[in-house]
C-alpha cells in the first residue's frame, strides 16, 4: 500500500530542509497504519508492504518504507 503526499515547491521551501534530510511525518505513518489495520481485518492472509512517497513540487521525491 502506498500513500502519496504532495508539497508544492513553495510549501517545501517553508520546510527549510533538503529532500535527503526530509523526515517521515508521524501523522503519515499513523494514517497508513490505519489503512493497513482495516485491510488486515478484511484480508488477514494479506502480506502488505507499506510506503509513503513525498513528492516535492516538480523537483524530486522521497520514498519511505513504513513497515510490512
For each residue, the residues with C-beta under 8 A, 3 or more apart:
1: 32 35 36 39 48 49 50 51
2: 50 51 52 53
3: 28 31 32 35 51 52 53
4: 52 53 55
5: 25 28 52 53 54 55
6: 54 55
7: 11 12 15 54 55 56 57
8: 11 12 57
9: 12 13 56 57 58 59
10: 13 14 57
11: 7 8 14 15 57
12: 7 8 9 15 56 57 59
13: 9 10 16
14: 10 11
15: 7 11 12 22
16: 13
17: 21 22 23
18: 21 22
19: 22 56 59 60 61 62
20: 62
21: 17 18
22: 15 17 18 19 54 56 62
23: 17
24: 28 29 52 64 66
25: 5 28 29 52
26: 29 30
27: 30 31
28: 3 5 24 25 31 32 52 66
29: 24 25 26 32 33 52 66
30: 26 27 33 34
31: 3 27 28 34 35
32: 1 3 28 29 35 36 50 51 52 66
33: 29 30 36 37 50 66 67
34: 30 31 37 38
35: 1 3 31 32 38 39
36: 1 32 33 39 40 48 50 67
37: 33 34 40 41
38: 34 35 41 42
39: 1 35 36 42 43 46 48
40: 36 37 43 44 46 48
41: 37 38 44
42: 38 39
43: 39 40 46
44: 40 41
45:
46: 39 40 43
47: 68
48: 1 36 39 40 68
49: 1 65 68
50: 1 2 32 33 36 65 66 67 68
51: 1 2 3 32 63 64 65 66
52: 2 3 4 5 24 25 28 29 32 63 64 66
53: 2 3 4 5 61 62 63 64
54: 5 6 7 22 61 62 63 64
55: 4 5 6 7 61
56: 7 9 12 19 22 59 60 61 62
57: 7 8 9 10 11 12
58: 9
59: 9 12 19 56
60: 19 56
61: 19 53 54 55 56
62: 19 20 22 53 54 56
63: 51 52 53 54
64: 24 51 52 53 54
65: 49 50 51 68
66: 24 28 29 32 33 50 51 52
67: 33 36 50
68: 47 48 49 50 65
